[in-house]
Amino acid sequence: ALVYRGMDIGTAKPSACELAAVPHHLIDIRDPLQAYSAAEFVADAQALIADITARGKLPLLVGGTMLYFKALLQGLDPMPKADPATRALIATEAAEQGWPALHAALAEVDPVTAKRLHPADSQRIARALEVYRLSGQPLSSFQTTKLIATNEDATGARGQKCLNFPENDRCLISLEPQHRAWLHQRIAERFDAMLAAGFVDEVRALRARGDLQADLPAMRCVGYRQAWQALDGLWPMSELRDKGICATRQLAKRQLT
């Protein structure tokens, strides 16, 4: 979400002082109207890593989700591109049946993917169903097995290039809290800080543009989705804090598992 311009508070974007002290990359490179895929990240990250190492510097990749790290290290299998007609049909089915019903349908054709998705994770359920309907193959079948290539022509399955970076020159550091209660407290403190910093006004400003919709990937980010729904009147604004914290906890759980 840090790639999106105008989404500063809800993404905990580095401050101006932090950006001035340490060079950051891939921040504010997309308008919220534009999607940013893992494949695009891989291409951008590879170019930046090559440039940084060529200057004798050490690139640090920092983030909260392993999807993009896995895409960079292992490569991505080519999957069907988004199809507006298929997505519209899935959205219609979700409106009529509900996302839990579509999650159950996904479990019948792709139990591996369905098992790791929450029944209300509309974005990922929709994509998994879309991939299956377009290709006839479950999304899980496209997941590349772990392949850390170290030769000069490093490639993952089906030709997707991997990160050409010797394994003994990499250091993967994972910060995982030992106590769930401590994590929940930090999540609550962070969401309170977001609200105090004007997070709701930030979402109001995004809505006021007039060209953004709730179903865009940028607006589905945790916190933004809940604030947008509250401003739509789906529930009282007084419930935003609890719903935002709950959604953030669910995200943290997925990241840890």
Sequence and secondary structure as in RCSB ss.txt:
>XXXX:A:sequence
ALVYRGMDIGTAKPSACELAAVPHHLIDIRDPLQAYSAAEFVADAQALIADITARGKLPLLVGGTMLYFKALLQG
LDPMPKADPATRALIATEAAEQGWPALHAALAEVDPVTAKRLHPADSQRIARALEVYRLSGQPLSSFQTTKLIAT
NEDATGARGQKCLNFPENDRCLISLEPQHRAWLHQRIAERFDAMLAAGFVDEVRALRARGDLQADLPAMRCVGYR
QAWQALDGLWPMSELRDKGICATRQLAKRQLT
>XXXX:A:secstr
 TTBTT  TTTT   HHHHHHS   SSS B TTS   HHHHHHHHHHHHHHHHHTT       S HHHHHHHHH 
        HHHHHHHHHHHHHH HHHHHHHHHHH HHHHHHS TT HHHHHHHHHHHHHHSS GGGGS       
STT B GGG B     GGG        S HHHHHHHHHHHHHHHHHTTHHHHHHHHHHTSS  TTSTGGGSTTHH
HHHHHHTTSS GGGHHHHHHHHHHHHHHHHH 
